[in-house]
Amino acid sequence: MSHVNVQVPAVGESITEVSVASLLVKEGAIVKEGDPLIELESDKATVEVPAPVSGKISFSVKVGQTLPIGATIGVIDTAAKGETTTAPPPSQNAPKMETPPQNAPKMETPPVATNGPGLRVSMDEFLATLEKPTTPPTSTPSPKPAEEQTERKPMSKLRKTIAKRLVQVKNETAMLTTFNEVDMSEVMKIRNREKEVFQKEHGAKLTFLPFFIKAAISALKAFPDVNAFIDGDDIVYNAHQHIGIAVSTPTGLVVPVIRNADQLSFLEMTRQISLLADKARDRKLTMADMSGGTFTITNGGVFGSMLSTPILNPPQSAILGMHNIVDRPVAIEGKVEIRPIMYLALSYDHRIIDGKESVSFLVHMKKMLEEPTRIMVYE
């Protein structure tokens, strides 16, 4: 009989252990090569471990257990190919219920006697005795007080890391936020006019995000401190713009990175966004997908947020927050008009970025988005 061990794979250079998030198949199931067996969670991502061969899986771990890289998860019996894991038939020695023959004589119910031999009761009196409860009714337990109705769950490694980094940012940076508003009229006109043709020709949805990434790249080039970070007593300037996109998943917030975004065309950018968003939702992101970001964009507007102060994604020095688009009255050349307005927020580390730079950064983005032809001309 041949057995193949299933081991915890290396999921990143800085990750030494993982925890078992869930078992994706039942114990003893027949699996095929490549089928996902188990879901492992690290402090940065969640990964699925596929079956290296086909056969019958036997797990040696349980949900919630912490494992080092290289540990054995289970064993696959390759000789069990083709077997089924159906429940065994009932035992032959199990007692059988006797079925009375169809022509068996019916048993007559003897008369009921009470208060002495030979005393009969009527049918109505007999039925009345059956309606009486034989046991006293049980009282319904009163619900627990509200303070006792709680549920305790251990934090996942990803949630622990998120919490640790949020506190780290609060304690170790001088974070401030500046705001501006953008008239989305022109971007919306382009999108509404081109979205059907764009999807038909390129197989990708035309969203607002590529416009914002392109505008951010232009602003990052104009204000390189926003694309830099502090390392000890030094300021490190990045040669390229690697844009992180914050994506909400059932297990927490993840930030896949569009590397060398400054070198991508509008179409290539759109395809990268779609690819990374799908991988994030399907929990297929790798460490390479989430490494090396220099600037992050988060879109609280998809959840209806009007205004917020996004928190930095260390070691980056700034993060852009997008919000929902709302029709608002604005003054245009002395007249009040209704325009689709979005509020933008830029949170930044004041140790490296001055107020003038942060405000100028958003003003630059505002000009690019309100005149989106600039994005194409200066691409």
Helices and strands as residue ranges (DSSP letters): E 3-7, E 17-23, E 30-31, E 36-41, E 46-50, E 55-59, E 66-68, E 72-77, G 78-80, H 123-131, G 146-148, H 157-172, E 175-183, H 185-202, H 209-222, G 224-227, E 228-231, E 234-237, E 243-245, E 247-249, E 252-254, E 257-258, G 261-263, H 266-281, G 288-290, E 295-299, G 300-303, E 318-322, E 325-332, E 335-349, H 355-370, H 373-377
